[in-house]
């Protein structure tokens, strides 16, 4: 369902832009999303390609705009409004952004759960969070070419995209907000979040990946998932466990 919703959001942004350009007789329009205004927009397309590790790319939608006689583009990452995950690709994706950081976080999480929280094999694991440094969060949020980036903007809004094209002013207003990716990273505290992929996954102190990094989670009896999931978020709930990196 999450994949279908994301696809719906991406297709919604693209179709609204294409429809507005067509309504302007295939001439450039002005795009407004939140406080961001982009002039000279001529097209939008879904990003083609994946991360070097095979995961979904950072860029979801590419917006093309004309400045003078030249065509430029903005890479955009699209997110929902409810606790958006700000980076993808899990361990592989994070390693492409900042080599060694995923291992550092997983080791810190393992130590906290085993040594301080005294979790035993079979115990339910709380979500674990780790605050990301200023330098690292810029690299993680913006990404790079190997990750299917870098991104210029984050679009955060409802999965059902609506748009109002004012033909007289030649402005298309969307119901989400475009935020400069660099500005977002600089103005938000960001955290790694490790969570179970399945409700029935439990603590396994012996589980490790091929690199010897603790997996923390055991195999899901119902679905067979053998690891947790790491994302980047901007909030830590009261039930979360925060570790130092």
C-alpha positions as CSV (number, residue, x, y, z in Angstrom):
1,X,0.0,0.0,0.0
2,X,2.8,2.4,0.8
3,X,4.3,1.9,-2.6
4,X,1.0,2.4,-4.3
5,X,0.4,5.7,-2.3
6,X,3.9,7.0,-3.3
7,X,3.3,6.1,-6.9
8,X,-0.1,8.0,-6.7
9,X,1.6,11.0,-5.3
10,X,4.4,11.0,-7.9
11,X,1.9,10.6,-10.7
12,X,-0.3,13.3,-9.3
13,X,2.5,15.9,-9.2
14,X,3.6,15.0,-12.7
15,X,0.1,15.1,-14.2
16,X,-0.8,18.4,-12.6
17,X,2.3,20.0,-14.1
18,X,1.8,18.5,-17.5
19,X,-1.9,19.5,-17.5
20,X,-1.0,23.1,-16.6
21,X,1.7,23.4,-19.3
22,X,-0.7,22.0,-21.8
23,X,-3.4,24.5,-20.7
24,X,-0.9,27.2,-21.4
25,X,-0.5,26.0,-25.0
26,X,2.7,24.1,-24.1
27,X,4.4,27.3,-22.8
28,X,6.3,27.6,-19.5
29,X,4.3,28.1,-16.3
30,X,5.0,29.2,-12.7
31,X,4.9,26.5,-10.1
32,X,4.0,27.3,-6.5
33,X,4.2,24.7,-3.7
34,X,4.1,26.1,-0.2
35,X,6.5,29.1,0.0
36,X,8.5,27.9,-3.0
37,X,7.9,29.4,-6.5
38,X,9.6,28.1,-9.6
39,X,9.3,30.0,-12.8
40,X,9.6,28.7,-16.4
41,X,8.4,25.1,-15.6
42,X,7.9,23.2,-18.9
43,X,7.6,19.5,-17.8
44,X,7.9,16.9,-15.1
45,X,8.9,13.2,-15.4
46,X,9.4,10.3,-13.1
47,X,13.1,9.7,-12.4
48,X,14.6,6.8,-14.3
49,X,17.2,4.7,-12.6
50,X,18.0,3.2,-9.2
51,X,20.7,3.4,-6.5
52,X,24.0,1.7,-7.2
53,X,23.0,-1.0,-4.7
54,X,19.7,-1.6,-6.5
55,X,17.4,0.2,-4.1
56,X,14.8,2.8,-4.9
57,X,16.6,6.1,-5.9
58,X,16.5,9.3,-3.8
59,X,15.0,11.3,-6.7
60,X,11.3,10.6,-7.4
61,X,10.3,13.3,-9.8
62,X,12.4,15.6,-12.1
63,X,11.0,19.0,-12.8
64,X,12.3,20.8,-15.9
65,X,12.3,24.5,-16.3
66,X,13.5,27.0,-18.9
67,X,15.8,29.9,-18.1
68,X,16.7,32.0,-21.1
69,X,17.3,29.6,-23.9
70,X,18.6,26.8,-21.6
71,X,16.6,23.9,-20.0
72,X,17.5,23.0,-16.4
73,X,16.1,20.5,-13.9
74,X,15.4,20.1,-10.3
75,X,15.5,16.7,-8.6
76,X,12.7,16.2,-6.1
77,X,12.1,13.6,-3.4
78,X,8.4,13.2,-2.6
79,X,7.1,12.4,0.9
80,X,3.8,12.1,2.8
81,X,2.8,14.3,5.6
82,X,2.8,11.7,8.4
83,X,6.3,11.1,9.8
84,X,8.0,11.1,6.5
85,X,11.1,8.9,6.0
86,X,13.7,11.3,4.6
87,X,16.1,8.8,3.1
88,X,15.9,5.4,1.7
89,X,18.0,2.4,0.7
90,X,18.6,1.1,4.2
91,X,22.2,0.2,5.2
92,X,23.4,0.1,1.6
93,X,22.0,3.6,0.9
94,X,23.5,5.1,4.0
95,X,26.9,3.6,3.2
96,X,26.8,5.3,-0.2
97,X,26.2,8.6,1.5
98,X,28.6,8.3,4.5
99,X,30.8,5.2,4.4
100,X,30.9,3.5,7.9
101,X,28.0,5.4,9.4
102,X,25.5,2.5,9.2
103,X,27.9,0.2,11.0
104,X,28.5,2.8,13.7
105,X,24.8,3.2,14.3
106,X,24.0,-0.5,14.4
107,X,26.8,-1.2,16.8
108,X,25.7,1.6,19.1
109,X,22.1,0.3,18.9
110,X,23.2,-3.2,19.7
111,X,25.3,-2.1,22.7
112,X,22.4,0.0,24.1
113,X,19.9,-2.8,23.8
114,X,22.1,-5.6,25.1
115,X,24.2,-4.0,27.7
116,X,22.0,-1.2,29.0
117,X,18.5,-2.3,28.3
118,X,19.5,-5.9,29.1
119,X,17.3,-7.4,26.3
120,X,17.4,-11.1,26.0
121,X,16.8,-13.3,23.0
122,X,13.1,-13.3,22.0
123,X,12.4,-9.9,23.6
124,X,10.4,-7.3,21.7
125,X,12.7,-4.5,20.5
126,X,11.8,-0.9,20.8
127,X,12.6,1.5,17.9
128,X,16.1,2.8,18.2
129,X,17.1,6.3,17.1
130,X,20.5,8.0,16.7
131,X,21.0,11.7,16.1
132,X,22.9,12.5,12.9
133,X,25.7,15.2,12.9
134,X,25.3,18.4,10.9
135,X,27.9,17.4,8.3
136,X,26.5,13.9,7.8
137,X,22.9,14.9,7.6
138,X,23.6,17.2,4.6
139,X,25.2,14.2,2.8
140,X,22.3,11.9,3.7
141,X,19.4,14.2,2.9
142,X,20.9,15.5,-0.4
143,X,22.4,12.3,-1.6
144,X,24.7,11.8,-4.6
145,X,24.7,10.3,-8.0
146,X,25.2,6.7,-6.8
147,X,22.1,7.1,-4.7
148,X,20.0,8.4,-7.5
149,X,20.5,12.0,-6.5
150,X,21.5,14.5,-5.5
151,X,18.1,16.1,-4.7
152,X,17.3,19.8,-4.9
153,X,13.9,19.8,-3.2
154,X,11.8,17.8,-0.9
155,X,8.1,17.8,-1.7
156,X,6.0,17.0,1.4
157,X,2.2,16.8,1.1
158,X,-0.9,14.6,0.8
159,X,-0.7,11.5,-1.3
160,X,-3.7,12.7,-3.2
161,X,-2.3,15.6,-5.1
162,X,-4.5,18.5,-6.0
163,X,-3.6,21.6,-8.0
164,X,-5.2,24.9,-9.0
165,X,-4.0,26.4,-12.2
166,X,-4.8,30.1,-12.5
167,X,-4.6,30.7,-16.2
168,X,-4.8,34.5,-15.9
169,X,-1.7,34.6,-13.6
170,X,-0.2,31.5,-15.2
171,X,0.5,29.9,-11.7
172,X,-0.1,26.3,-10.8
173,X,-0.5,25.9,-7.0
174,X,-0.1,22.4,-5.5
175,X,-1.4,21.2,-2.1
176,X,2.1,20.2,-0.9
177,X,5.3,22.2,0.0
178,X,8.6,22.2,-1.8
179,X,11.5,22.8,0.6
180,X,15.1,23.3,-0.5
181,X,16.9,20.1,0.6
182,X,20.0,21.9,1.9
183,X,17.9,24.3,3.9
184,X,15.8,21.4,5.3
185,X,19.0,19.6,6.5
186,X,20.4,22.7,8.1
187,X,17.2,23.6,10.0
188,X,16.0,20.2,11.2
189,X,17.4,17.7,13.7
190,X,17.6,14.4,11.9
191,X,17.8,10.9,13.4
192,X,18.4,7.3,12.2
193,X,15.5,5.1,13.1
194,X,15.8,1.3,13.3
195,X,12.5,-0.6,13.4
196,X,11.2,-4.1,12.8
197,X,10.0,-5.0,9.3
198,X,7.4,-7.3,10.9
199,X,5.5,-7.2,14.2
200,X,6.7,-10.7,15.1
201,X,10.4,-10.0,14.8
202,X,12.3,-10.2,18.1
203,X,15.7,-9.6,19.6
204,X,18.5,-11.9,18.4
205,X,21.9,-11.0,19.9
206,X,23.7,-13.5,17.6
207,X,22.3,-12.3,14.3
208,X,24.8,-10.6,12.0
209,X,25.0,-9.7,8.4
210,X,27.8,-10.7,5.9
211,X,29.9,-7.8,7.1
212,X,29.6,-8.9,10.8
213,X,27.3,-6.0,11.7
214,X,24.7,-6.8,14.3
215,X,21.2,-7.3,12.7
216,X,19.6,-7.0,16.2
217,X,16.3,-8.5,14.9
218,X,15.8,-12.2,14.3
219,X,13.8,-13.9,11.5
220,X,10.1,-13.2,11.3
221,X,8.3,-16.5,11.8
222,X,5.4,-15.3,9.6
223,X,7.2,-13.7,6.7
224,X,10.8,-14.7,6.9
225,X,12.3,-11.1,7.1
226,X,15.7,-11.4,8.7
227,X,16.6,-7.8,9.5
228,X,15.2,-4.5,10.6
229,X,14.8,-1.4,8.5
230,X,16.7,1.9,8.8
231,X,15.3,5.2,7.7
232,X,16.0,8.8,8.5
233,X,13.3,10.9,10.3
234,X,13.0,14.2,12.0
235,X,11.2,13.1,15.2
236,X,11.8,10.8,18.1
237,X,8.7,9.5,19.9
238,X,8.6,9.2,23.7
239,X,8.7,5.4,23.3
240,X,11.9,5.5,21.2
241,X,15.4,4.6,22.5
242,X,18.0,7.3,21.7
243,X,21.7,6.3,21.3
244,X,24.8,8.5,20.9
245,X,26.8,8.3,17.7
